[in-house]
Amino acid sequence: MTRHVWLFGAAVWTLAGCATTIGIVPVGPDTYAVSEIRSPVRGGGREARRAVLAEASEFCTRQGLVSVLLDLRPDGDPFTPYYPTAFDATFRCMPSGKNQ
């Protein structure tokens, strides 16, 4: 019985900690990509989508710019009932309309 409780606890801990990002990666002039993976217990695709959009916005804001989304795609294993569990975004950092 104790072994089963330990295995269950290890499985829950593993799933609960499953959130991964590659960080911001430059892919061209003023163009960047970011990916986020979230397990279903960490919000799954909905939270992964929110996280990539927030990361892009924060990255550009720190430079005094605004993020312009070029592409946003769901990702993960499409054969699971939890799809999508990840999102990939490509964006640019541009001056805001007020600064042009």
N, C-alpha and C positions, 0 to 999 in steps of 0.2 A: 504494500500500500504506500509506504513512504517513497519508494522509487517512482511510482506513478505520479505522486504529488510533485516531486522534484522535476520530473520530465515535463509535466504540465506547466509548472512555473517557468522552466527554461524556455518552453515554446512561447508562452505569453510574453516574456521579456524580449525574446528575439523579434517577435512580430511588432511589439509596441515601439521598439527602437528603430524601425525600418523607415528611415527618411534619408534620401541621398540626393545630393546636388553635385553637379560638376563645377559649379561656380560660373562666373562670366568668362567667356572665351571669345577673343577677337576672331572674326571670320572675314573681315574686309575693312575698307576705309570707313571709320565711324560706325561699323556694323558688328554686332555681337550676337552670341548665342548663349542660351542657358537652358538646362534641363533639370527637372525635379521629379523624383520618384517618391511616392508615399504609399505605404501599405494601407489596406482598407481600414485597419483600426486607427490609423493616423489621418484619416480623412480621404484617402484614395485620390482619385483624379481631381475631384473638386478642390481639395487642398493643394495638390500639386499645381493646378492651374493658377490658383491664387498666389502661390509662392513664386512662380516664375514671373508673373506680372509685377509683383511687389519688388522682386530683386532687380528687374529691368528698370523700373521707375526709380528706385533708390540709387542704383548705379549712375544713372544719368543725372539725377538731382544733385548728387555729390559733386558733379562737374558743372553745375549751374545750367544744365540743359534739361530737355524733356525727352522721354522715351517715345519713339514712334514704332509701333508694332508692325513688322513686316510679315511675320508668319507665326501661327500658333497651332500646334498639332498635338493631338492626343497620342500617347505611346503606351507601351506595355504589351502584355500577352492578350491578343484579342479573343483567345479561346477560353478565357476564364470568365466567370460571372462578375468579376470585379472590374473589368476593363472600362475605362482606362485607369491605370494606376500611375501614370506619368504624363507630363506635358513637356514639349520642347518649344522654345520661342526663339525667334530671330528678330532683332530690333536694332534701331539706330538711335543715336543720341543727337538731337538737333536743337538749335536755339528755339526758344519759344516765339510765338508770333509777335509778342510785344517787343522783343529785342531785335527784330529784323529791320 
